[in-house]
Amino acid sequence: MSANPRVADYAINDQFIQRWSPRAFTAEPISEETLLSFLEAARWAPSAYNSQPWRFLYARRDTPNWERYLGLLNEFNRSWAQHASALVIIASKTTFTAPGASEETPALWHTFDTGSAWGHLALQASLSGWYTHGMAGFDQALTRKELKIPEGYDLHAAVAIGKLGDKASLAEGLQAREVPSPRRPLSELAAEGDFNL
Ligand SMILES: Cc1cc2nc3c(=O)[nH]c(=O)nc-3n(C[C@H](O)[C@H](O)[C@H](O)COP(=O)(O)O)c2cc1C
């Protein structure tokens, strides 16, 4: 690994490297307008048949929903995400109505599409000076019940959004991990022609 693990091997826009997932947040409030601008970016993601399967549920700190949402996270994630400004739960609709069809059928690409929307969200937040941190560590069954998510929707991730805080505010074990992470080389991930990865 090089001294700075966050260097692109090929020419790309800086935004892709600038985005990273911290755990130290400042606990400042976020306006609904700002939060919705991140979800707006997600809305413009591509999806199969333009079916737009993604769904976003959110709570902002200092609002009545905040404690309810925090309670969905596992203990580890709650320990740092409690200082975030917003929490978003990302779900997707598992069926869709194909063009010309009258009935819903399984949407085979809803997870792929929704991952793309999350990427838009994270990049827009980063471009606006905010930070996001995706979390698999939340209670899916409890989230379904607590937020009244109906059948036919899958749950994917929770996301903490906030302004970058001082890493000294984190528990000691987490301070060392509060750095942008490296990536595997592209040659391990992409091949021309046959799969030889
Ligand atoms: C779907 C998803 C789930 C994740 N779950 C957690 C989590 O539960 N707790 C956590 O601290 N980080 C979690 N992360 C953060 C990843 O570890 C992080 O994005 C990854 O190490 C890459 O680092 P970077 O985002 O700073 O580039 C998750 C990220 C994603 C996209």
The ligand as a Gaussian input file, in Angstrom:
#p B3LYP/6-31G(d) Opt

LIG

0 1
 C      -24.004000      -1.555000       2.654000
 C      -22.941000      -1.071000       3.618000
 C      -22.966000      -1.517000       4.924000
 C      -22.016000      -1.061000       5.847000
 N      -22.139000      -1.417000       7.164000
 C      -21.390000      -0.798000       8.087000
 C      -21.690000      -0.946000       9.476000
 O      -22.655000      -1.613000       9.882000
 N      -20.879000      -0.303000      10.365000
 C      -19.828000       0.474000       9.980000
 O      -19.162000       1.041000      10.852000
 N      -19.531000       0.663000       8.659000
 C      -20.298000       0.060000       7.707000
 N      -20.067000       0.293000       6.361000
 C      -18.968000       1.178000       5.927000
 C      -17.929000       0.441000       5.093000
 O      -17.112000      -0.344000       5.941000
 C      -17.096000       1.460000       4.271000
 O      -17.936000       2.085000       3.338000
 C      -15.953000       0.779000       3.541000
 O      -14.980000       0.320000       4.450000
 C      -15.285000       1.677000       2.523000
 O      -14.810000       2.833000       3.133000
 P      -15.172000       4.299000       2.619000
 O      -16.684000       4.365000       2.507000
 O      -14.643000       5.220000       3.674000
 O      -14.533000       4.499000       1.274000
 C      -20.985000      -0.168000       5.424000
 C      -20.970000       0.265000       4.096000
 C      -21.939000      -0.154000       3.197000
 C      -21.921000       0.377000       1.781000

